[in-house]
Amino acid sequence: MAAPAPRGPGAAASAALDELSRNLTYGALGAGNGSLSGAWYRRNQIHLFGVLLAILGNLVISVSLNIQKYSHLQLAHQEHPRPYFKSVLWWSGVILMAVGETGNFAAYGFAPITLIAPLGCMSVTGSAIISVMFLKENLRASDLLGMTLAFAGTYLLVNFAPNITQDISARTVQYSFVGWQFMTYGILEILIFCILLYFHKRKGMKHIVILLTLVALLASLTVISVKAVSGMIAFSVTDKMQLTYPIFYIMFIIMIASCVFQVKLLNQATKLYNTATVVPINHTFFTISAIIAGIIFYKEFLGAAFLTIFIYLFGCFLSFLGVVLVTRNRGKEHLPQSYIDIGHVPGKQTLDKIQPDSNGLSYGTLPDGSDSTKSPSGEKKEV
């Protein structure tokens, strides 16, 4: 008679170490040795399909963003530019964007939220690669380092994300929706959202952290509802029809409403701040919010070993750092010069006190705020 397997924290840590050795071993023979083995693929086949959909979806989004950017650049160089929404190239980018988002939507039906959400870094790194190849942008050392870190983080995420297979039925979603864990989380999230919205609307606070925290709070509802809707659709195709249950339409409404308000707040952030600042912060906040939502609503880390969770979080950190390096100072490279430094023009003498006023309608203002100059005779002349 075989001895019973040991239980407890030590056994869980040992199992995690065994999993780590299997995931990082490629040369050993036999089934189950290494991430490239057939047994590993069979065990994670459904999740890998979701990962593939998410990565392809994010890469298609990268292509669509660069196509739209290229169409804007083409229109800007025309003598009589037409509206961008009349450009066939711009609409091609929009269609590709819809295809990519559809791939992301479908991915949530096959893999956990905690696996799919961090893969958004592929969109950022893919966009950087495409912009270098087709828009002739400079490839910096920080770009190469950021891409390497993002790819390393993605590898760790795919290997150490929760290996659970859930059939998302209407009954499962309804049970989680009324559970005390999500009810507590939902009340806390609503309170934080209302407080931040009060400071944003009533007090006029436009700080980027406030705006993107509001976006992240809505994003947690978005990923929960997206996985519920896509999971119920997949369950309807493979097993039993779930679209007749009211919870499906409740989740569908939450998905649409949260997406609309999320895009609205994100647009406000991009109007007030540089895209190179918004993208890494939004990616980090969104991913953290999505991971917390997946853990609470779908219990995706239930029973996971501490070492597995630690390596997964380290993979998230690497992907965050990679996105920051790729986007750092990228928006400043192509900014047009806002004024001409006539101090370097031969024969011209300027006053140190006169500086261009970015908020005024005139070129510059004097220290007292008046838009005036002095004639050679010393009299003040209004400009």
TITIBA-519150 format. One line per 4 residues: number of its first residue (from 0); for each residue z, x, y of C-alpha. Coordinates in steps of 0.05 Angstrom, whole numbers, padded with zeros to 5 digits, m for minus. Each point is the difference from the previous one (the first is absolute). Example, Ala and Ser with C-alpha at 12.3 -4.5 7.8 and 13.67 -1.06 7.14 Angstrom:
0) 00156 00246 m00090  m00013 00027 00069
//
This chain:
0) 00000 00000 00000  m00021 00028 00067  00054 00015 00052  00000 m00047 00060
4) m00034 00027 00062  00049 00024 00054  00008 m00044 00060  00025 00011 00070
8) m00021 00038 00064  m00010 00065 m00039  m00049 m00033 m00048  m00038 m00031 00058
12) m00006 00068 00035  m00022 00032 m00066  m00054 m00054 m00008  m00024 00013 00071
16) m00004 00075 m00013  m00040 m00014 m00064  m00047 m00044 00040  m00007 00055 00052
20) m00017 00052 m00053  m00051 m00047 m00031  m00032 m00015 00067  m00006 00073 00019
24) m00022 00027 m00068  m00074 00005 m00014  m00009 00053 m00052  00042 m00027 m00057
28) m00034 m00037 m00057  00019 m00068 m00025  00003 m00071 00027  00039 m00011 00063
32) 00001 00072 00024  m00018 00000 00074  m00029 m00047 00050  m00070 00011 m00027
36) 00017 m00023 m00070  m00026 m00064 m00031  00070 m00027 m00012  00017 00006 00073
40) m00064 m00037 00019  00014 m00056 m00050  00071 m00007 00026  m00023 m00004 00073
44) m00070 m00030 m00007  00013 m00063 00040  00036 00039 00055  m00055 00052 00004
48) m00051 m00055 00011  00041 m00024 00059  00006 00071 00026  m00076 00009 m00006
52) m00012 m00064 00038  00049 00021 00055  m00030 00070 00008  m00071 m00026 00001
56) 00020 m00055 00049  00033 00050 00047  m00060 00047 m00004  m00048 m00058 00016
60) 00045 m00017 00060  m00006 00073 00023  m00076 m00005 m00004  00000 m00066 00038
64) 00043 00028 00056  m00046 00060 00009  m00062 m00045 m00001  00030 m00043 00055
68) 00019 00062 00039  m00070 00028 m00007  m00031 m00066 00023  00044 00002 00063
72) m00022 00071 00014  m00073 m00019 m00008  00007 m00059 00048  00036 00044 00051
76) m00059 00047 00004  m00050 m00056 00013  m00024 m00012 00072  00010 m00075 m00006
80) 00050 m00009 m00056  00004 m00067 m00034  00065 m00032 m00024  00028 00034 m00062
84) 00003 m00066 m00038  m00077 m00003 00003  m00006 00067 m00036  m00021 m00003 m00073
88) 00036 00066 m00013  00065 m00028 00028  m00005 m00062 m00044  m00013 00045 m00060
92) 00067 00034 00014  00034 m00068 00005  m00028 m00022 m00067  00023 00065 m00033
96) 00068 m00011 00031  00004 m00068 m00033  m00021 00030 m00067  00053 00054 00005
100) 00055 m00050 00018  m00022 m00043 m00059  00009 00060 m00046  00070 00011 00028
104) 00016 m00074 m00010  m00022 00002 m00072  00039 00064 m00013  00066 m00035 00012
108) m00016 m00046 m00058  m00003 00058 m00050  00053 00050 00024  00069 00000 00032
112) 00007 m00002 00076  00037 00066 m00002  m00062 00032 m00030  m00055 m00032 00042
116) 00032 00000 00070  00007 00076 00008  m00073 00010 m00019  m00018 m00020 00071
120) 00002 00075 00015  m00068 00004 m00035  m00030 m00040 00057  00024 00050 00052
124) m00018 00063 m00038  m00067 m00030 m00022  m00016 m00018 00072  00013 00072 00022
128) m00047 00027 m00053  m00055 m00049 00017  00006 00013 00075  m00009 00074 m00013
132) m00062 m00011 m00044  m00036 m00054 00040  00029 00000 00070  00001 00076 00004
136) 00074 00003 00020  00038 00065 m00007  00036 00015 m00065  00067 00030 00017
140) 00049 00039 m00042  00051 m00057 00008  m00052 m00048 m00029  m00008 00042 m00063
144) 00076 00007 m00008  00010 m00075 00013  m00053 m00020 m00051  00031 00047 m00052
148) 00069 m00030 00011  m00026 m00071 m00001  m00037 00012 m00066  00062 00034 m00031
152) 00043 m00059 00023  m00050 m00049 m00029  00002 00036 m00067  00076 m00005 m00002
156) m00002 m00073 00020  m00049 m00019 m00055  00041 00037 m00052  00070 m00022 00020
160) m00009 m00069 00029  00034 m00056 m00040  m00034 m00008 m00067  00011 m00075 m00006
164) m00050 m00054 m00018  00014 m00068 00030  m00037 m00065 m00011  00004 m00032 00069
168) 00004 m00074 m00015  00019 m00056 00049  00067 m00008 m00036  00016 00074 00008
172) m00017 00000 00074  00040 m00063 00012  00060 00028 m00036  m00002 00064 00041
176) m00012 m00039 00065  00065 m00040 m00007  00041 00057 m00029  00060 00025 00038
180) m00028 00070 00007  m00062 m00022 00038  00037 m00054 00038  00049 00053 00026
184) m00057 00047 00016  m00040 m00055 00034  00058 m00022 00045  00014 00072 00020
188) m00073 00013 00014  m00006 m00063 00043  00061 00020 00041  m00027 00070 00013
192) m00069 m00028 00016  00028 m00050 00050  00043 00053 00035  m00058 00048 00007
196) m00047 m00056 00022  00051 m00020 00054  00003 00070 00028  m00076 00005 m00003
200) m00016 m00067 00032  00059 m00014 00046  00021 00071 00019  m00071 00027 00002
204) 00015 00059 m00046  m00066 00028 m00025  00025 00061 m00039  m00044 00018 m00059
208) 00059 m00002 m00049  00016 m00072 00019  m00073 m00022 m00007  m00012 00034 m00066
212) 00067 m00022 m00028  m00022 m00072 00014  m00066 00015 m00036  00038 00030 m00059
216) 00046 m00060 m00007  m00061 m00046 m00002  m00034 00048 m00048  00056 m00008 m00051
220) m00015 m00075 m00002  m00074 00016 m00004  00005 00044 m00062  00047 m00048 m00035
224) m00047 m00059 00012  m00063 00041 m00015  00026 00022 m00067  00023 m00071 m00015
228) m00067 m00031 00017  m00042 00053 m00035  00047 00001 m00060  m00003 m00076 m00008
232) m00076 00002 00006  m00003 00054 m00054  00048 m00040 m00044  m00044 m00062 00009
236) m00060 00039 m00024  00033 00032 m00061  00051 m00052 m00021  00018 m00066 00032
240) m00021 m00032 00065  00051 00014 00056  m00038 m00027 00061  00028 m00070 m00008
244) 00071 00022 00017  00025 m00009 00072  00028 00071 00001  m00070 00028 m00003
248) m00020 m00034 00066  00067 00017 00032  m00013 00073 m00015  m00072 m00006 00024
252) 00023 m00028 00067  00053 00055 00007  m00054 00052 m00016  m00048 m00025 00053
256) 00053 m00011 00054  00033 00067 m00009  m00068 00036 00001  m00021 m00034 00065
260) 00065 00017 00037  00001 00069 m00030  m00070 00016 00026  00018 m00029 00069
264) 00061 00045 00007  m00038 00060 m00027  m00054 m00011 00052  00053 00001 00054
268) 00025 00066 m00026  m00069 00031 m00001  m00013 m00023 00072  00064 00032 00025
272) 00000 00064 m00042  m00048 00050 m00028  m00029 m00016 m00069  00022 00069 m00024
276) 00071 m00021 00014  m00005 m00071 m00027  m00033 00015 m00067  00053 00046 m00031
280) 00059 m00040 00024  m00031 m00066 m00022  m00017 00030 m00069  00071 00025 m00009
284) 00033 m00065 00023  m00047 m00043 m00040  00010 00040 m00064  00076 00000 00005
288) 00000 m00074 00014  m00046 m00015 m00058  00041 00042 m00048  00064 m00036 00020
292) m00035 m00067 m00008  m00026 00019 m00070  00069 00023 m00022  00036 m00063 00024
296) m00051 m00055 m00016  m00033 00028 m00063  00056 00046 m00023  m00049 00056 m00012
300) 00050 00057 m00007  00047 m00038 m00046  00026 00049 m00053  m00036 00061 00028
304) 00033 00068 m00007  00025 00036 00062  m00046 00059 m00010  m00060 m00046 m00005
308) 00019 m00034 00065  00012 00067 00034  m00068 00028 m00019  m00033 m00065 00021
312) 00033 00003 00068  m00020 00073 00007  m00072 m00021 m00013  00007 m00052 00056
316) 00027 00054 00046  m00060 00046 m00015  m00049 m00056 00015  00036 m00016 00065
320) m00002 00073 00021  m00073 00005 m00019  m00019 m00060 00043  00039 00030 00059
324) m00036 00067 m00006  m00069 m00032 m00005  00010 m00045 00060  00039 00049 00044
328) m00035 00013 00066  m00066 m00028 m00028  m00007 m00051 00055  00008 00053 00055
332) m00060 00041 m00021  m00053 m00047 00027  00035 m00028 00062  m00045 00004 00062
336) 00026 00041 00059  00031 m00051 00048  m00012 00041 00062  m00037 00062 00025
340) 00042 00060 00017  m00033 00019 00066  00050 00056 00008  m00047 00044 m00039
344) m00062 m00017 00042  m00017 00059 00046  00008 m00013 00074  00046 m00061 m00010
348) 00072 m00001 00022  00048 m00053 m00024  00072 m00020 00012  00050 00007 m00056
352) 00032 m00066 00017  m00063 m00042 m00010  m00008 m00022 m00072  m00044 m00052 m00033
356) 00034 m00067 m00006  m00015 m00033 m00066  00029 m00066 00023  m00036 m00005 00066
360) m00071 m00022 00017  m00015 00062 00040  m00009 00071 m00024  00067 00025 00024
364) 00059 m00015 00045  00043 00039 00047  00074 00009 m00014  00018 m00059 00045
368) m00047 m00045 m00041  m00052 m00010 00055  m00074 00010 m00017  m00017 00039 00062
372) m00025 00069 00021  00002 00040 00064  m00061 00016 00042  m00012 00070 00025
376) 00031 m00020 00066  00065 m00020 m00034  m00008 m00076 00006  00013 m00044 m00059
380) m00060 m00035 m00028  00004 m00057 m00050  m00042 00009 m00062
//
